[in-house]
Amino acid sequence: MIKNRNQLKIRLKEDKESLIFETIRNDVKPERIGTKRKANKVQTNAFTLLTTKENGEVVDSWIYYDQNIEIKNNIITYFDIKGQPFIQIRIIELETITKRKWQKLHRDYKEIIDGIPYILKLENGGTCLVPVRLED
């Protein structure tokens, strides 16, 4: 669980591939809700998310730590000038499995969605697709 800016900075520096950022609220561009993105560039004062524009071009969207943002319980919240939240991004922490285990899984229990591998997993008494990161 990422609870503040420092924890996010450390996690991005150590292993940015284990994080996915999903837009859960966007009052400016509501069509972006549900979009999942990966971190690209990581600096001491900011990081970027790979963003696809309307014309299909992929660009870096910068998130600066010193902006009007709050990071709490895996949620990044942007605040406007009046202090009202208008954008929220959920931080999804990926589990890691080996490529060998991925290959052994039956095709009914795994899927790749938007370039992100998922496995079917039992959680809280029900099955759901969980994003994972593959490693050697």
Kinemage of the C-alpha trace (Angstrom):
@kinemage 1
@onewidth
@group {chain A} dominant
@subgroup {mainchain}
@vectorlist {calphas} color= white
{ca met a 1} P 0.000 0.000 0.000
{ca ile a 2} L 1.417 3.359 -1.044
{ca lys a 3} L 0.369 5.941 1.541
{ca asn a 4} L 2.350 9.081 0.642
{ca arg a 5} L 4.623 10.815 -1.891
{ca asn a 6} L 7.854 9.444 -0.437
{ca gln a 7} L 6.653 5.854 -0.646
{ca leu a 8} L 5.630 6.424 -4.271
{ca lys a 9} L 9.017 7.983 -5.102
{ca ile a 10} L 10.853 5.023 -3.588
{ca arg a 11} L 8.640 2.469 -5.336
{ca leu a 12} L 9.015 4.178 -8.714
{ca lys a 13} L 12.786 4.357 -8.318
{ca glu a 14} L 13.118 0.722 -7.209
{ca asp a 15} L 10.598 -1.012 -9.491
{ca lys a 16} L 8.367 1.149 -11.692
{ca glu a 17} L 7.349 -1.902 -13.744
{ca ser a 18} L 5.348 -3.267 -10.800
{ca leu a 19} L 2.923 -0.306 -10.851
{ca ile a 20} L -0.044 0.482 -13.119
{ca phe a 21} L -1.934 3.784 -12.868
{ca glu a 22} L -5.705 3.692 -13.538
{ca thr a 23} L -7.760 6.869 -13.896
{ca ile a 24} L -10.872 6.547 -11.715
{ca arg a 25} L -12.035 10.171 -11.860
{ca asn a 26} L -11.406 12.953 -14.364
{ca asp a 27} L -13.762 15.928 -14.375
{ca val a 28} L -11.850 17.544 -17.287
{ca lys a 29} L -11.800 14.522 -19.641
{ca pro a 30} L -14.336 11.919 -18.426
{ca glu a 31} L -13.519 9.637 -21.379
{ca arg a 32} L -10.170 8.866 -19.685
{ca ile a 33} L -11.872 7.049 -16.783
{ca gly a 34} L -10.773 3.410 -16.731
{ca thr a 35} L -7.565 4.107 -18.672
{ca lys a 36} L -4.589 2.150 -17.357
{ca arg a 37} L -1.083 3.507 -17.918
{ca lys a 38} L 2.495 2.622 -17.049
{ca ala a 39} L 5.182 4.908 -15.634
{ca asn a 40} L 7.899 5.857 -18.093
{ca lys a 41} L 10.412 8.481 -16.923
{ca val a 42} L 11.187 8.864 -13.220
{ca gln a 43} L 12.928 11.950 -11.813
{ca thr a 44} L 13.371 13.325 -8.293
{ca asn a 45} L 10.579 15.899 -8.643
{ca ala a 46} L 8.244 14.135 -11.082
{ca phe a 47} L 7.422 11.054 -13.125
{ca thr a 48} L 5.594 10.474 -16.406
{ca leu a 49} L 2.739 8.247 -17.457
{ca leu a 50} L 2.491 7.003 -21.023
{ca thr a 51} L -0.678 8.588 -22.391
{ca thr a 52} L -2.388 7.963 -25.729
{ca lys a 53} L -3.882 11.102 -27.278
{ca glu a 54} L -7.077 11.162 -29.352
{ca asn a 55} L -5.035 10.936 -32.583
{ca gly a 56} L -3.224 7.796 -31.338
{ca glu a 57} L 0.061 9.518 -30.507
{ca val a 58} L 1.712 8.251 -27.286
{ca val a 59} L 3.146 11.027 -25.112
{ca asp a 60} L 4.531 11.439 -21.592
{ca ser a 61} L 2.125 13.078 -19.121
{ca trp a 62} L 4.106 14.608 -16.264
{ca ile a 63} L 3.033 14.275 -12.634
{ca tyr a 64} L 4.958 16.643 -10.364
{ca tyr a 65} L 5.127 15.831 -6.658
{ca asp a 66} L 4.916 19.510 -5.667
{ca gln a 67} L 1.604 20.153 -7.453
{ca asn a 68} L -1.702 20.242 -5.613
{ca ile a 69} L -1.789 16.465 -5.220
{ca glu a 70} L -2.299 14.070 -2.344
{ca ile a 71} L -1.282 10.419 -2.295
{ca lys a 72} L -3.217 8.300 0.159
{ca asn a 73} L -4.078 4.577 0.192
{ca asn a 74} L -2.950 3.943 -3.404
{ca ile a 75} L -4.934 6.937 -4.757
{ca ile a 76} L -3.374 10.062 -6.296
{ca thr a 77} L -5.821 12.976 -6.001
{ca tyr a 78} L -5.422 16.269 -7.871
{ca phe a 79} L -6.999 19.367 -6.316
{ca asp a 80} L -8.120 22.493 -8.163
{ca ile a 81} L -7.521 26.088 -7.037
{ca lys a 82} L -10.546 25.900 -4.709
{ca gly a 83} L -9.216 22.742 -3.055
{ca gln a 84} L -11.774 20.424 -4.659
{ca pro a 85} L -10.635 17.052 -6.089
{ca phe a 86} L -11.047 16.785 -9.861
{ca ile a 87} L -8.737 13.930 -10.935
{ca gln a 88} L -8.064 10.657 -9.138
{ca ile a 89} L -5.652 7.933 -10.221
{ca arg a 90} L -5.563 4.512 -8.557
{ca ile a 91} L -2.138 2.911 -8.134
{ca ile a 92} L -2.341 -0.818 -8.865
{ca glu a 93} L 0.515 -2.863 -7.433
{ca leu a 94} L 1.234 -5.884 -9.606
{ca glu a 95} L 2.020 -9.331 -8.315
{ca thr a 96} L 5.048 -10.986 -9.871
{ca ile a 97} L 5.049 -14.466 -11.400
{ca thr a 98} L 7.681 -16.243 -13.453
{ca lys a 99} L 7.374 -16.614 -17.211
{ca arg a 100} L 7.598 -20.375 -16.684
{ca lys a 101} L 4.564 -20.346 -14.364
{ca trp a 102} L 2.710 -18.132 -16.885
{ca gln a 103} L 3.388 -20.645 -19.668
{ca lys a 104} L 2.169 -23.543 -17.512
{ca leu a 105} L -1.152 -21.823 -16.746
{ca his a 106} L -4.060 -23.029 -18.854
{ca arg a 107} L -5.268 -20.412 -21.339
{ca asp a 108} L -8.628 -20.218 -19.515
{ca tyr a 109} L -6.813 -18.808 -16.457
{ca lys a 110} L -4.740 -16.097 -18.137
{ca glu a 111} L -5.320 -13.165 -20.472
{ca ile a 112} L -3.440 -10.181 -21.889
{ca ile a 113} L -5.468 -6.960 -21.894
{ca asp a 114} L -3.955 -3.766 -23.329
{ca gly a 115} L -0.499 -5.332 -23.138
{ca ile a 116} L -0.847 -6.195 -19.426
{ca pro a 117} L -0.912 -9.879 -18.420
{ca tyr a 118} L -3.728 -10.950 -16.064
{ca ile a 119} L -4.387 -14.199 -14.212
{ca leu a 120} L -7.628 -15.504 -12.773
{ca lys a 121} L -7.351 -15.564 -8.994
{ca leu a 122} L -9.592 -16.311 -6.033
{ca glu a 123} L -9.967 -13.207 -3.848
{ca asn a 124} L -12.516 -12.483 -1.111
{ca gly a 125} L -14.572 -15.556 -1.978
{ca gly a 126} L -14.813 -14.787 -5.707
{ca thr a 127} L -12.692 -15.051 -8.796
{ca cys a 128} L -11.311 -12.010 -10.593
{ca leu a 129} L -8.658 -11.072 -13.121
{ca val a 130} L -5.561 -9.716 -11.373
{ca pro a 131} L -2.782 -7.896 -13.259
{ca val a 132} L 0.644 -9.495 -12.904
{ca arg a 133} L 4.206 -8.763 -13.913
{ca leu a 134} L 6.237 -11.470 -15.626
{ca glu a 135} L 9.882 -12.036 -14.726
{ca asp a 136} L 12.467 -14.661 -15.660
